[in-house]
Amino acid sequence: MTNLTNARIVLPGGVATGTLHVDGDRLAAPPAGPGETVDLGGRYVVPGFVDMHVHGGAGASYQTGRPEEAERAARFHLAHGTTTTVASLVTGTPDELADAVTGLADLAADGIIAGVHLEGPYLARDRCGAHDPDLLRHPDRAEFARLVRLGRGRLRMITLAPELPGALDLVRDAVDVGVLAAVGHTDAPGATARAAFDAGATVATHLFNAMRPLHHREGGPVAAALNDPRVTAELINDGVHVEGAVGRLAFRAAPGRVALITDAMAAAGMGDGDYRLGVMDVRVRDGRATLAGGTSIAGSTITMADAFRRAVAVLGLPIEEAAVAASLIPARALGIDSRVGSLEPGKDADLVVLNDDMSVHRVMKAGRWV
């Protein structure tokens, strides 16, 4: 038993001062048992962050599917508080995606990542962002079924443009096999986005970015997502993808449904330089990642700790609301909130200790300090 005393415990309903009890790899209910006592000095404790959309970090990318690269990226984000990671893949050839999914499924089985997210390849060419337009293709149900088989139950989510031929059928296929369908990289009008949500899609991939913008006469996927209580809206809160006023608007329009994500690529934690995202060359200058020779944003360079801190300091969210957006909401979207996402007895002992300035002091995963 480890007793974390003198803590400001951040719960969905507010902040409570007291003690957290860790028994093995789980949070435990009081009374405290014998064991180690750690005085946290009045620091905040929030649930471990859950990043449902991240491509890499520390110079490593999940795209290769190679264990050493994926482990390096996962360890980097873990050190910054992300105790649950879903590894995201950008558009690739059928064989490239098959190889990556196969390799990442092994890491998911080992608990290093929590699953795999396919961001593409069934995306709108006009909204492709940092995806190679030459590799985009129409939804292919046979290819998707193959990737599901190779994922061995570890494929968690697929992002697609619902206006493409066969997209709604693929949404239904995903739902049938327990894979989340997400609307993103899309030029769909509102009616088509709503049809995708009615077909079973439950996530809007990085809301506002790489999708038809909100317009007062055609709300597009943004209005469809914000108005639908079934939909979780991802938000990249790095100050580059979405300005603070728009981020605040999203939280007010969809309370309890906005999930902070990083969409981080290999440059996270590495500084300015030249990198790759899939087959695309990326330049990072002043922390902003763009396609080489262009202006399209190519993922972010932040951690979930950065996104969380900005939610409090820039968006003005109460710390408990920021914690829910960084942990519980993505956990619910992924269907794993019975294990992670909040500091409740019986859940995994995944937590982040924060200083008053919201910087990370310590991280615990499965009851062990990182």
Disulfide bonds with the S-S distance in Angstrom:
none
